[in-house]
Amino acid sequence: MLDNCLLIDNLCCFRQVKQEEMHALYKGRSAAVKEDMVPSKQSEMNPFLSLSQFVLTSGQQAIQKHSKISYFEVEILDAQTKKQICVLEKILPSFTIADVKHKFHKAYPQWYPSCVGLHQECAGPLLKETEVIKNLAASSIITLYFRDLGTQVSWITVFLTEYTGCLLLYLLFYFRLLNLYGMEAISHRSCHPVVNLACICHSLHYIKQILETLFVHSLSNGNTALKKMLKSCVFYWGFTSWMAYYINHPLYTPPSYGNRQIIPAMVCFLICAAGNYFANTAVVQMHKTGTKSHFVRPTYNPFTWLFKLVSCPNYTYEMGAWISFTIMSQTLPVAVFALMVSLQLVFWAQRKHCKYQKDFKNYPSYRTAMIPFIL
């Protein structure tokens, strides 16, 4: 009996232990389930929280971005009197001088953008229309000086007017449409072959210039003052009339050495005219490719080989053409015109040569501006 009582007690204790273990295991599982349920609720809330945070942060970023936008005020003064004309407000940093001119035109409709010249300094150079305002700003207020440029004309109009006038004026003298020599002189006219050759060469030169202006040169949309165009036309037209008057005069004296002087000079003139055309074409092709990191180099065309020695062979050929025309015609007006044109070409060539040396670090040191090894 005692053994049976002990066995019963042991079974009771074992059952109690098992119940306690099962109860503890149940509590652990329920706690684990509760712990698992909490993150699931948080995970359901995460998209909403993320969306809220995105809206709030994007709003803050938009406010910060808007607060970073700064405007400039452009004060425009008269370049002569230095009195204030106006103040243009809310000028964005990305605005160019062209945009400022258009805004100035809205305030003062009588001043067209093409007639407005703006300087950063009173006696300084004109600012380019592509210049960005933020590059000129030392503070939030920018002071610019206004100058009236007068009536403006496009560059293509300038060149066509100059060249067409020279062509027509020479032909007027050649065909004696202007009665400048008198009837007696015309009746005793003795036309030398060199007079005809001079007319052909002169006409070919300006016809080439007109065609290049229309179809070769990529002229910018810039303008120049009408006064400058008139001065240029007076210069070219005046010299053309002077040359044509003497070469086509009934008492004109042909060159001293006859055909031995005329033929080589004419051949040299034609070669220089062709070289000028091909050099201009090479420059235009380089600009059209948009490779500003490269300068013009010689091509397979022999007329472009002069690029090995000079920066502006088109000016070299131009000067050579007028020197050849001087030798062929042997007249003082042509010699004076060739000298004046050569001086102008040398000035332009030196300016371009200095620009090339500044822009390109690997620019050939042996190149000169216009005349090989000399200038």
VOBA-1610 file (N, C-alpha, C; in pm, whole numbers, padded with zeros to 5 digits, always signed):
BEGIN
Met+00082-00120+00000Met+00000+00000+00000Met+00086+00125+00000Leu+00191+00115+00077Leu+00283+00231+00082Leu+00342+00260-00054Asp+00375+00154-00124Asp+00432+00174-00259Asp+00330+00238-00351Asn+00207+00195-00339Asn+00103+00254-00424Asn+00082+00401-00394Cys+00090+00437-00269Cys+00073+00580-00231Cys+00185+00663-00288Leu+00306+00609-00282Leu+00421+00685-00336Leu+00408+00702-00487Leu+00362+00597-00551Leu+00346+00605-00697Leu+00243+00710-00734Ile+00135+00716-00659Ile+00029+00814-00687Ile+00082+00955-00667Asp+00160+00973-00555Asp+00217+01108-00528Asp+00310+01150-00641Asn+00390+01057-00688Asn+00483+01091-00798Asn+00406+01129-00925Leu+00300+01059-00952Leu+00220+01091-01071Leu+00156+01229-01058Cys+00115+01260-00941Cys+00054+01394-00920Cys+00156+01504-00939Cys+00273+01477-00882Cys+00380+01580-00899Cys+00418+01594-01045Phe+00427+01483-01115Phe+00465+01489-01257Phe+00359+01565-01337Arg+00230+01539-01301Arg+00122+01609-01373Arg+00127+01758-01344Gln+00156+01794-01219Gln+00162+01936-01182Gln+00277+02005-01255Val+00390+01935-01265Val+00506+01992-01336Val+00474+02012-01482Lys+00407+01913-01541Lys+00371+01922-01682Lys+00275+02038-01706Gln+00181+02052-01613Gln+00087+02164-01628Gln+00157+02298-01619Glu+00251+02304-01524Glu+00326+02431-01511Glu+00409+02458-01637Glu+00470+02353-01693Glu+00549+02371-01815Glu+00461+02414-01932Met+00343+02349-01945Met+00253+02385-02053Met+00203+02527-02037His+00177+02567-01911His+00130+02703-01886His+00240+02803-01923Ala+00362+02771-01885Ala+00474+02861-01919Ala+00495+02868-02070Leu+00484+02750-02136Leu+00501+02747-02281Leu+00393+02828-02350Tyr+00272+02824-02299Tyr+00161+02900-02358Tyr+00184+03049-02341Lys+00231+03085-02220Lys+00260+03226-02198Lys+00369+03275-02292Gly+00472+03191-02313Gly+00581+03231-02403Gly+00533+03249-02545Arg+00447+03157-02589Arg+00396+03168-02726Arg+00309+03290-02743Ser+00225+03315-02642Ser+00137+03433-02652Ser+00218+03560-02653Ala+00326+03560-02571Ala+00413+03679-02571Ala+00482+03694-02705Ala+00524+03580-02760Ala+00591+03586-02891Ala+00496+03634-02999Val+00369+03586-02987Val+00270+03630-03087Val+00246+03778-03075Lys+00237+03827-02948Lys+00216+03970-02927Lys+00333+04051-02983Glu+00455+03996-02957Glu+00573+04067-03008Glu+00573+04069-03161Asp+00525+03957-03221Asp+00520+03953-03368Asp+00413+04045-03423Met+00306+04063-03348Met+00197+04147-03396Met+00233+04294-03394Val+00313+04339-03303Val+00348+04482-03293Val+00426+04528-03414Pro+00534+04460-03456Pro+00605+04502-03577Pro+00516+04501-03700Ser+00422+04407-03707Ser+00338+04404-03826Ser+00254+04530-03836Lys+00206+04579-03721Lys+00131+04704-03723Lys+00221+04819-03764Gln+00345+04819-03711Gln+00438+04925-03748Gln+00472+04919-03896Ser+00483+04791-03949Ser+00514+04779-04091Ser+00399+04829-04175Glu+00274+04812-04122Glu+00162+04867-04196Glu+00162+05019-04192Met+00215+05077-04086Met+00219+05222-04072Met+00337+05283-04146Asn+00441+05204-04179Asn+00561+05260-04243Asn+00533+05333-04374Pro+00455+05280-04469Pro+00429+05355-04594Pro+00367+05490-04569Phe+00273+05497-04475Phe+00210+05625-04445Phe+00312+05723-04389Leu+00396+05670-04294Leu+00498+05758-04237Leu+00598+05803-04343Ser+00637+05711-04432Ser+00732+05747-04537Ser+00675+05853-04629Leu+00547+05840-04666Leu+00482+05938-04752Leu+00476+06074-04684Ser+00444+06072-04557Ser+00436+06200-04483Ser+00573+06266-04477Gln+00673+06185-04445Gln+00808+06242-04438Gln+00852+06295-04574Phe+00818+06226-04684Phe+00856+06271-04818Phe+00791+06405-04852Val+00660+06417-04817Val+00589+06543-04845Val+00649+06657-04767Leu+00677+06630-04638Leu+00733+06735-04554Leu+00872+06776-04601Thr+00959+06675-04631Thr+01095+06707-04673Thr+01098+06774-04810Ser+01011+06727-04902Ser+01008+06791-05034Ser+00960+06934-05023Gly+00864+06958-04935Gly+00819+07095-04915Gly+00930+07182-04860Gln+01008+07125-04763Gln+01120+07200-04708Gln+01225+07226-04815Gln+01252+07123-04901Gln+01350+07141-05008Gln+01303+07247-05106Ala+01173+07246-05140Ala+01122+07347-05232Ala+01135+07486-05174Ile+01109+07497-05040Ile+01123+07628-04976Ile+01267+07672-04976Gln+01357+07575-04945Gln+01500+07609-04946Gln+01546+07647-05086Lys+01499+07571-05187Lys+01539+07601-05325Lys+01487+07738-05367His+01363+07768-05329His+01306+07898-05364His+01379+08011-05292Ser+01421+07983-05169Ser+01491+08086-05093Ser+01629+08114-05150Lys+01688+08014-05224Lys+01821+08034-05282Lys+01818+08118-05409Ile+01699+08131-05473Ile+01689+08210-05595Ile+01710+08356-05560Ser+01812+08417-05620Ser+01844+08557-05593Ser+01823+08638-05718Tyr+01776+08756-05703Tyr+01755+08848-05813Tyr+01854+08962-05803Phe+01882+09019-05919Phe+01969+09135-05923Phe+01889+09258-05965Glu+01941+09371-05928Glu+01888+09498-05975Glu+01994+09563-06064Val+01952+09602-06184Val+02044+09662-06279Val+02013+09811-06288Glu+02109+09889-06245Glu+02096+10035-06252Glu+02163+10083-06381Ile+02089+10153-06462Ile+02139+10200-06591Ile+02159+10351-06584Leu+02282+10394-06611Leu+02317+10536-06609Leu+02352+10582-06749Asp+02336+10710-06774Asp+02377+10769-06901Asp+02529+10778-06903Ala+02591+10729-07011Ala+02737+10726-07018Ala+02798+10865-07025Gln+02726+10963-07073Gln+02780+11098-07085Gln+02756+11181-06961Thr+02630+11184-06914Thr+02597+11267-06797Thr+02609+11192-06665Lys+02614+11058-06671Lys+02621+10971-06553Lys+02498+10986-06463Lys+02388+11031-06521Lys+02263+11039-06446Lys+02186+10908-06461Gln+02110+10876-06357Gln+02036+10751-06359Gln+01919+10760-06456Ile+01909+10657-06542Ile+01797+10649-06636Ile+01685+10566-06577Cys+01719+10449-06525Cys+01618+10362-06465Cys+01687+10254-06385Val+01607+10177-06312Val+01654+10060-06238Val+01566+09943-06278Leu+01627+09840-06334Leu+01554+09720-06375Leu+01559+09619-06262Glu+01443+09576-06216Glu+01433+09485-06102Glu+01407+09343-06148Lys+01429+09249-06054Lys+01405+09107-06075Lys+01477+09054-06200Ile+01608+09079-06205Ile+01692+09027-06311Ile+01754+08896-06263Leu+01722+08787-06329Leu+01774+08656-06289Leu+01923+08646-06318Pro+01997+08565-06242Pro+02141+08548-06267Pro+02171+08492-06406Ser+02077+08416-06463Ser+02100+08356-06595Ser+02071+08451-06710Phe+02024+08570-06680Phe+01993+08667-06785Phe+02121+08711-06855Thr+02109+08738-06985Thr+02221+08791-07061Thr+02200+08941-07086Ile+02301+09003-07145Ile+02290+09144-07178Ile+02176+09167-07278Ala+02156+09070-07368Ala+02044+09081-07462Ala+01910+09085-07389Asp+01896+09003-07283Asp+01772+09005-07205Asp+01754+09139-07134Val+01863+09194-07084Val+01856+09325-07018Val+01815+09433-07118Lys+01868+09425-07240Lys+01831+09523-07342Lys+01682+09515-07375His+01629+09394-07384His+01487+09379-07413His+01400+09430-07297Lys+01445+09409-07176Lys+01371+09460-07061Lys+01380+09612-07057Phe+01493+09667-07093Phe+01509+09812-07101Phe+01420+09869-07211His+01406+09795-07321His+01320+09839-07430His+01174+09843-07388Lys+01131+09749-07301Lys+00994+09751-07251Lys+00968+09874-07165Ala+01069+09915-07089Ala+01053+10036-07006Ala+01060+10162-07090Tyr+01144+10160-07194Tyr+01161+10277-07283Tyr+01148+10229-07427Pro+01027+10225-07481Pro+01005+10170-07616Pro+01079+10245-07727Gln+01120+10368-07703Gln+01189+10443-07808Gln+01331+10393-07832Trp+01385+10316-07737Trp+01521+10263-07753Trp+01511+10116-07794Tyr+01537+10088-07919Tyr+01537+09949-07966Tyr+01662+09876-07916Pro+01651+09745-07891Pro+01767+09671-07839Pro+01892+09683-07925Ser+01874+09690-08057Ser+01991+09701-08146Ser+02059+09836-08135Cys+01987+09936-08085Cys+02044+10071-08070Cys+02104+10095-07933Val+02087+09999-07842Val+02131+10016-07703Val+02271+09957-07687Gly+02363+10039-07640Gly+02497+09993-07606Gly+02519+10003-07456Leu+02559+09893-07393Leu+02579+09888-07248Leu+02725+09863-07217His+02777+09943-07123His+02917+09931-07079His+02919+09903-06930Gln+03016+09823-06889Gln+03035+09802-06745Gln+03108+09919-06682Glu+03193+09982-06760Glu+03260+10104-06720Glu+03223+10214-06817Cys+03231+10338-06768Cys+03184+10450-06849Cys+03257+10459-06983Ala+03389+10441-06980Ala+03469+10449-07103Ala+03517+10311-07148Gly+03455+10206-07098Gly+03497+10071-07132Gly+03437+10023-07262Pro+03473+09902-07302Pro+03419+09846-07427Pro+03274+09805-07411Leu+03207+09789-07523Leu+03068+09744-07523Leu+03059+09600-07475Leu+02960+09572-07394Leu+02938+09435-07347Leu+02871+09354-07457Lys+02917+09231-07474Lys+02857+09142-07573Lys+02718+09099-07526Glu+02629+09075-07622Glu+02493+09037-07587Glu+02486+08900-07522Thr+02589+08817-07541Thr+02590+08683-07480Thr+02647+08683-07338Glu+02693+08799-07292Glu+02751+08807-07157Glu+02643+08782-07053Val+02673+08694-06954Val+02577+08658-06850Val+02589+08755-06734Ile+02474+08793-06679Ile+02469+08895-06574Ile+02545+08852-06449Lys+02534+08725-06411Lys+02598+08680-06286Lys+02751+08693-06292Asn+02807+08694-06415Asn+02951+08711-06428Asn+02995+08856-06408Leu+02901+08948-06412Leu+02933+09090-06395Leu+02904+09138-06254Ala+02837+09053-06175Ala+02786+09100-06046Ala+02892+09092-05937Ala+02913+09205-05869Ala+02994+09208-05748Ala+02904+09217-05626Ser+02780+09257-05646Ser+02679+09264-05540Ser+02543+09244-05605Ser+02437+09266-05528Ser+02303+09248-05582Ser+02261+09361-05675Ile+02336+09469-05676Ile+02308+09583-05764Ile+02420+09596-05865Ile+02385+09594-05993Ile+02481+09604-06102Ile+02460+09738-06173Thr+02567+09812-06192Thr+02559+09941-06260Thr+02613+09929-06401Leu+02531+09965-06498Leu+02571+09964-06637Leu+02549+10103-06697Tyr+02633+10135-06796Tyr+02626+10266-06861Tyr+02566+10251-07000Phe+02469+10338-07029Phe+02396+10332-07156Phe+02454+10431-07256Arg+02464+10384-07381Arg+02507+10471-07491Arg+02421+10441-07613Asp+02373+10546-07676Asp+02291+10530-07796Asp+02382+10499-07915Leu+02362+10382-07975Leu+02444+10340-08087Leu+02393+10392-08220Gly+02276+10453-08221Gly+02220+10504-08345Gly+02155+10394-08427Thr+02117+10430-08548Thr+02052+10333-08638Thr+02149+10221-08673Gln+02100+10098-08664Gln+02185+09981-08688Gln+02144+09910-08817Val+02243+09849-08880Val+02219+09766-08999Val+02293+09635-08981Ser+02244+09531-09047Ser+02307+09399-09034Ser+02437+09395-09112Trp+02524+09301-09074Trp+02654+09288-09139Trp+02640+09246-09285Ile+02544+09162-09314Ile+02527+09118-09453Ile+02487+09236-09541Thr+02408+09328-09486Thr+02371+09449-09560Thr+02493+09536-09584Val+02580+09545-09484Val+02701+09627-09498Val+02789+09574-09611Phe+02818+09444-09609Phe+02909+09387-09709Phe+02849+09391-09849Leu+02721+09358-09861Leu+02659+09360-09993Leu+02655+09501-10050Thr+02631+09599-09965Thr+02628+09738-10012Thr+02766+09782-10060Glu+02869+09749-09981Glu+03006+09787-10019Glu+03046+09722-10151Tyr+03031+09590-10161Tyr+03080+09517-10278Tyr+03000+09549-10404Thr+02868+09557-10390Thr+02785+09587-10508Thr+02815+09727-10560Gly+02835+09823-10470Gly+02868+09958-10512Gly+03001+09965-10586Cys+03101+09893-10537Cys+03232+09891-10605Cys+03221+09829-10743Leu+03145+09720-10754Leu+03129+09653-10884Leu+03061+09744-10986Leu+02950+09806-10946Leu+02874+09888-11039Leu+02948+10017-11076Leu+03015+10077-10981Leu+03087+10202-11010Leu+03197+10179-11113Tyr+03271+10070-11097Tyr+03378+10042-11194Tyr+03322+10020-11334Leu+03210+09947-11342Leu+03149+09920-11473Leu+03095+10047-11538Leu+03050+10142-11455Leu+03004+10270-11510Leu+03117+10343-11582Phe+03235+10341-11523Phe+03351+10406-11586Phe+03399+10325-11706Tyr+03394+10193-11696Tyr+03446+10109-11805Tyr+03361+10125-11932Phe+03228+10127-11916Phe+03140+10141-12032Phe+03112+10288-12068Arg+03180+10379-12000Arg+03168+10523-12028Arg+03023+10570-12018Leu+02951+10518-11921Leu+02814+10563-11901Leu+02810+10700-11836Leu+02918+10737-11769Leu+02931+10871-11712Leu+03019+10955-11805Asn+02966+11067-11851Asn+03038+11153-11946Asn+03137+11240-11868Leu+03248+11177-11827Leu+03347+11249-11748Leu+03472+11286-11827Tyr+03491+11225-11942Tyr+03613+11247-12017Tyr+03596+11345-12132Gly+03473+11381-12167Gly+03449+11470-12279Gly+03434+11392-12409Met+03362+11449-12503Met+03334+11380-12629Met+03460+11360-12714Glu+03551+11458-12713Glu+03673+11445-12793Glu+03758+11329-12743Ala+03771+11321-12613Ala+03852+11213-12556Ala+03792+11077-12587Ile+03659+11071-12584Ile+03594+10943-12611Ile+03611+10904-12758Ser+03604+11002-12846Ser+03618+10972-12988Ser+03758+10925-13023His+03858+10972-12949His+03997+10930-12973His+04038+10816-12879Arg+03942+10744-12835Arg+03970+10638-12738Arg+04053+10527-12802Ser+04159+10490-12732Ser+04240+10375-12773Ser+04245+10279-12655Cys+04164+10176-12659Cys+04148+10083-12547Cys+04256+09977-12553His+04343+09975-12455His+04449+09875-12446His+04392+09744-12389Pro+04449+09631-12425Pro+04401+09503-12369Pro+04406+09499-12217Val+04503+09568-12157Val+04512+09564-12012Val+04391+09629-11947Val+04327+09723-12015Val+04207+09786-11960Val+04095+09683-11947Asn+04081+09600-12049Asn+03980+09494-12045Asn+04013+09391-11937Leu+04142+09353-11929Leu+04182+09257-11827Leu+04159+09311-11686Ala+04188+09441-11668Ala+04168+09502-11537Ala+04021+09501-11498Cys+03934+09529-11595Cys+03790+09526-11567Cys+03744+09385-11531Ile+03795+09285-11603Ile+03756+09146-11575Ile+03803+09105-11435Cys+03927+09136-11401Cys+03981+09098-11270Cys+03907+09171-11158His+03883+09299-11174His+03812+09376-11072His+03670+09324-11052Ser+03602+09295-11162Ser+03465+09244-11153Ser+03461+09106-11089Leu+03555+09018-11128Leu+03560+08884-11068Leu+03584+08892-10918His+03668+08983-10877His+03699+08996-10734His+03573+09029-10654Tyr+03497+09127-10699Tyr+03380+09169-10621Tyr+03261+09076-10640Ile+03251+09010-10755Ile+03147+08907-10769Ile+03176+08792-10672Lys+03303+08755-10660Lys+03342+08651-10563Lys+03307+08694-10420Gln+03333+08819-10388Gln+03303+08870-10254Gln+03153+08865-10225Ile+03072+08902-10324Ile+02927+08901-10305Ile+02876+08758-10286Leu+02925+08665-10368Leu+02882+08526-10356Leu+02926+08464-10224Glu+03047+08497-10179Glu+03093+08446-10049Glu+03007+08500-09936Thr+02968+08626-09944Thr+02882+08685-09840Thr+02748+08613-09833Leu+02695+08575-09949Leu+02563+08513-09953Leu+02566+08365-09919Phe+02671+08294-09960Phe+02666+08148-09954Phe+02779+08082-09873Val+02883+08155-09841Val+02997+08093-09772Val+03006+08139-09627His+03019+08267-09608His+03040+08321-09473His+02915+08302-09388Ser+02936+08256-09266Ser+02827+08244-09169Ser+02831+08367-09080Leu+02771+08473-09129Leu+02773+08600-09056Leu+02683+08591-08935Ser+02725+08655-08826Ser+02647+08656-08704Ser+02526+08748-08721Asn+02435+08739-08626Asn+02317+08824-08629Asn+02344+08963-08574Gly+02472+08993-08554Gly+02507+09124-08500Gly+02484+09236-08599Asn+02484+09356-08547Asn+02462+09474-08628Asn+02578+09571-08609Thr+02581+09670-08692Thr+02677+09778-08679Thr+02606+09909-08708Ala+02668+10017-08668Ala+02604+10147-08684Ala+02597+10186-08831Leu+02490+10253-08866Leu+02473+10299-09004Leu+02583+10398-09041Lys+02628+10477-08943Lys+02734+10574-08970Lys+02863+10503-09014Lys+02894+10390-08949Lys+03015+10316-08986Lys+03003+10259-09126Met+02885+10211-09160Met+02865+10157-09294Met+02883+10267-09398Leu+02830+10385-09372Leu+02844+10495-09467Leu+02990+10536-09483Lys+03065+10538-09373Lys+03208+10571-09381Lys+03282+10467-09463Ser+03250+10340-09440Ser+03316+10233-09516Ser+03281+10242-09664Cys+03156+10271-09695Cys+03115+10283-09835Cys+03186+10402-09902Val+03200+10513-09831Val+03270+10629-09887Val+03414+10591-09919Phe+03478+10515-09830Phe+03616+10474-09852Phe+03629+10385-09976Tyr+03551+10277-09980Tyr+03563+10181-10090Tyr+03512+10240-10222Trp+03400+10306-10218Trp+03345+10363-10340Trp+03433+10475-10394Gly+03488+10553-10302Gly+03576+10662-10346Gly+03701+10611-10415Phe+03765+10511-10356Phe+03885+10455-10419Phe+03852+10382-10549Thr+03737+10315-10554Thr+03698+10248-10677Thr+03678+10348-10790Ser+03613+10458-10760Ser+03592+10561-10863Ser+03725+10620-10909Trp+03814+10641-10813Trp+03946+10698-10848Trp+04024+10601-10938Met+04025+10473-10900Met+04096+10373-10982Met+04033+10360-11120Ala+03901+10349-11124Ala+03832+10329-11252Ala+03850+10450-11344Tyr+03853+10568-11288Tyr+03869+10689-11370Tyr+04003+10687-11444Tyr+04109+10652-11373Tyr+04242+10653-11435Tyr+04264+10535-11528Ile+04221+10415-11489Ile+04245+10298-11573Ile+04167+10306-11704Asn+04044+10359-11697Asn+03959+10367-11816Asn+03969+10501-11888His+04062+10583-11849His+04080+10714-11914His+04132+10694-12057Pro+04085+10775-12153Pro+04134+10761-12291Pro+04284+10781-12304Leu+04343+10858-12215Leu+04487+10883-12220Leu+04566+10791-12128Tyr+04505+10681-12088Tyr+04573+10587-11998Tyr+04696+10528-12066Thr+04805+10520-11989Thr+04930+10464-12039Thr+04946+10322-11986Pro+04966+10226-12072Pro+04979+10086-12026Pro+05109+10066-11951Pro+05125+09950-11884Pro+05247+09922-11807Pro+05372+09929-11893Ser+05482+09959-11828Ser+05609+09985-11898Ser+05660+09862-11971Tyr+05646+09744-11914Tyr+05703+09622-11973Tyr+05599+09540-12050Gly+05485+09599-12077Gly+05386+09533-12161Gly+05338+09401-12105Asn+05326+09302-12194Asn+05273+09171-12153Asn+05364+09098-12055Arg+05494+09127-12058Arg+05584+09064-11961Arg+05551+09107-11819Gln+05486+09219-11804Gln+05444+09265-11672Gln+05297+09233-11646Ile+05216+09239-11751Ile+05071+09222-11733Ile+05034+09077-11707Ile+05084+08984-11789Ile+05042+08844-11779Ile+05080+08781-11645Pro+05208+08790-11600Pro+05239+08732-11468Pro+05159+08794-11355Ala+05137+08926-11361Ala+05059+08991-11256Ala+04914+08942-11256Met+04858+08923-11376Met+04720+08873-11385Met+04710+08730-11331Val+04808+08646-11365Val+04808+08508-11314Val+04819+08507-11161Cys+04906+08591-11110Cys+04921+08601-10964Cys+04793+08650-10898Phe+04724+08743-10964Phe+04596+08792-10911Phe+04494+08680-10903Leu+04483+08600-11007Leu+04386+08490-11009Leu+04420+08384-10904Ile+04549+08355-10887Ile+04591+08257-10785Ile+04556+08308-10645Cys+04581+08435-10620Cys+04549+08492-10489Cys+04398+08494-10465Ala+04320+08521-10569Ala+04175+08519-10554Ala+04126+08379-10517Ala+04180+08276-10584Ala+04142+08139-10551Ala+04188+08101-10410Gly+04311+08143-10374Gly+04360+08113-10240Gly+04277+08179-10132Asn+04233+08301-10157Asn+04147+08371-10060Asn+04015+08297-10041Tyr+03960+08248-10150Tyr+03833+08173-10141Tyr+03849+08045-10060Phe+03951+07965-10090Phe+03968+07837-10021Phe+04009+07857-09875Ala+04084+07962-09845Ala+04118+07990-09705Ala+03994+08030-09626Asn+03908+08114-09686Asn+03783+08151-09620Asn+03695+08029-09597Thr+03691+07941-09695Thr+03610+07820-09682Thr+03661+07731-09569Ala+03792+07719-09555Ala+03849+07637-09447Ala+03814+07695-09310Val+03818+07826-09297Val+03784+07890-09169Val+03636+07868-09137Val+03551+07884-09237Val+03408+07867-09216Val+03375+07723-09179Gln+03440+07626-09242Gln+03415+07484-09211Gln+03454+07451-09069Met+03564+07509-09021Met+03605+07484-08883Met+03502+07540-08786His+03449+07659-08814His+03349+07719-08726His+03219+07641-08728Lys+03184+07582-08842Lys+03059+07507-08850Lys+03066+07377-08773Thr+03184+07317-08761Thr+03197+07192-08686Thr+03178+07213-08538Gly+03197+07338-08491Gly+03178+07367-08350Gly+03291+07323-08260Thr+03404+07284-08316Thr+03520+07241-08237Thr+03605+07363-08203Lys+03569+07428-08094Lys+03641+07548-08054Lys+03778+07517-07995Ser+03802+07389-07965Ser+03930+07352-07906Ser+04038+07332-08012His+04004+07346-08140His+04100+07327-08247His+04109+07454-08332Phe+04227+07478-08384Phe+04247+07589-08475Phe+04257+07535-08618Val+04255+07626-08716Val+04253+07584-08856Val+04387+07523-08893Arg+04381+07408-08957Arg+04503+07340-09002Arg+04496+07319-09153Pro+04611+07301-09217Pro+04611+07277-09362Pro+04540+07148-09398Thr+04481+07146-09517Thr+04412+07028-09568Thr+04487+06979-09693Tyr+04425+06888-09765Tyr+04485+06837-09889Tyr+04490+06945-09997Asn+04409+07050-09982Asn+04405+07159-10080Asn+04534+07240-10071Pro+04610+07254-10179Pro+04737+07329-10173Pro+04721+07475-10131Phe+04604+07533-10159Phe+04582+07673-10122Phe+04572+07691-09970Thr+04545+07584-09897Thr+04538+07593-09751Thr+04670+07563-09683Trp+04774+07528-09759Trp+04902+07495-09698Trp+04967+07616-09633Leu+04923+07734-09672Leu+04978+07856-09611Leu+04940+07867-09464Phe+04841+07788-09420Phe+04804+07786-09278Phe+04919+07732-09192Lys+05015+07661-09253Lys+05129+07612-09177Lys+05217+07727-09126Leu+05215+07839-09198Leu+05309+07948-09168Leu+05242+08071-09110Val+05116+08097-09144Val+05050+08219-09097Val+04914+08185-09039Ser+04864+08275-08958Ser+04734+08254-08895Ser+04619+08295-08985Cys+04641+08394-09071Cys+04534+08447-09156Cys+04577+08448-09302Pro+04587+08333-09366Pro+04627+08331-09508Pro+04525+08396-09600Asn+04399+08404-09556Asn+04300+08472-09640Asn+04334+08620-09656Tyr+04389+08681-09549Tyr+04434+08820-09560Tyr+04562+08829-09644Thr+04647+08728-09634Thr+04768+08726-09716Thr+04733+08723-09865Tyr+04639+08637-09901Tyr+04596+08629-10040Tyr+04526+08758-10085Glu+04450+08818-09995Glu+04382+08943-10029Glu+04483+09053-10059Met+04583+09065-09976Met+04687+09164-09999Met+04763+09134-10128Gly+04793+09006-10152Gly+04862+08969-10275Gly+04782+09001-10400Ala+04650+08988-10392Ala+04565+09019-10507Ala+04572+09167-10543Trp+04568+09254-10443Trp+04572+09397-10472Trp+04712+09443-10515Ile+04815+09380-10463Ile+04950+09412-10511Ile+04965+09369-10657Ser+04912+09252-10690Ser+04917+09205-10830Ser+04838+09298-10921Phe+04723+09344-10875Phe+04642+09435-10955Phe+04715+09568-10975Thr+04792+09610-10875Thr+04871+09733-10888Thr+04978+09717-10995Ile+05048+09604-10994Ile+05153+09580-11094Ile+05092+09567-11233Met+04976+09503-11242Met+04913+09483-11373Met+04864+09614-11434Ser+04807+09702-11354Ser+04752+09827-11406Ser+04853+09941-11405Gln+04949+09936-11313Gln+05053+10038-11299Gln+04992+10178-11290Thr+04907+10196-11188Thr+04846+10326-11164Thr+04862+10362-11017Leu+04874+10493-10991Leu+04893+10542-10855Leu+04771+10515-10766Pro+04648+10540-10811Pro+04532+10514-10724Pro+04525+10370-10674Val+04556+10274-10761Val+04552+10134-10718Val+04661+10107-10615Ala+04778+10168-10632Ala+04888+10149-10537Ala+04851+10205-10400Val+04789+10323-10397Val+04748+10382-10269Val+04641+10297-10202Phe+04545+10249-10281Phe+04439+10164-10226Phe+04497+10034-10171Ala+04591+09973-10245Ala+04653+09848-10199Ala+04727+09870-10068Leu+04792+09985-10053Leu+04863+10015-09928Leu+04766+10031-09812Met+04657+10104-09833Met+04558+10126-09727Met+04493+09994-09685Val+04457+09913-09783Val+04395+09784-09752Val+04493+09692-09680Ser+04619+09693-09721Ser+04720+09607-09657Ser+04739+09645-09511Leu+04741+09773-09480Leu+04756+09817-09341Leu+04638+09771-09257Gln+04519+09781-09312Gln+04401+09735-09239Gln+04404+09584-09218Leu+04446+09510-09321Leu+04453+09365-09309Leu+04558+09322-09207Val+04670+09392-09202Val+04774+09360-09103Val+04720+09380-08961Phe+04645+09488-08941Phe+04586+09513-08808Phe+04490+09402-08769Trp+04402+09362-08860Trp+04308+09253-08830Trp+04380+09122-08806Ala+04483+09094-08886Ala+04556+08967-08873Ala+04629+08959-08739Gln+04692+09067-08697Gln+04763+09066-08569Gln+04666+09047-08453Arg+04550+09108-08463Arg+04451+09092-08356Arg+04404+08947-08347Lys+04377+08885-08461Lys+04334+08745-08461Lys+04447+08653-08416His+04569+08683-08458His+04684+08602-08420His+04703+08602-08269Cys+04691+08717-08206Cys+04703+08725-08060Cys+04591+08647-07992Lys+04472+08652-08049Lys+04360+08578-07991Lys+04384+08427-08000Tyr+04436+08380-08113Tyr+04465+08238-08128Tyr+04572+08193-08027Gln+04675+08273-08010Gln+04780+08238-07914Gln+04727+08233-07771Lys+04630+08316-07742Lys+04572+08319-07607Lys+04476+08202-07585Asp+04400+08167-07689Asp+04297+08063-07674Asp+04354+07921-07681Phe+04461+07902-07759Phe+04516+07767-07780Phe+04657+07759-07723Lys+04674+07673-07623Lys+04806+07659-07560Lys+04906+07588-07653Asn+04854+07503-07740Asn+04943+07429-07831Asn+04954+07496-07968Tyr+04927+07627-07974Tyr+04932+07697-08102Tyr+05076+07703-08151Pro+05101+07673-08280Pro+05239+07669-08332Pro+05312+07801-08312Ser+05430+07795-08254Ser+05507+07917-08225Ser+05569+07977-08351Tyr+05588+07895-08455Tyr+05652+07944-08576Tyr+05554+08018-08668Arg+05426+08014-08638Arg+05328+08086-08719Arg+05337+08236-08691Thr+05327+08315-08798Thr+05317+08459-08786Thr+05174+08501-08822Ala+05146+08629-08809Ala+05009+08676-08830Ala+04966+08667-08976Met+05047+08728-09068Met+05000+08736-09206Met+05109+08712-09309Ile+05230+08762-09284Ile+05340+08744-09378Ile+05436+08642-09319Pro+05462+08530-09386Pro+05547+08424-09330Pro+05683+08474-09285Phe+05719+08438-09161Phe+05849+08464-09099Phe+05878+08614-09078Ile+05786+08701-09113Ile+05811+08846-09101Ile+05708+08912-09009Leu+05581+08897-09040Leu+05477+08972-08967Leu+05355+08884-08943
//
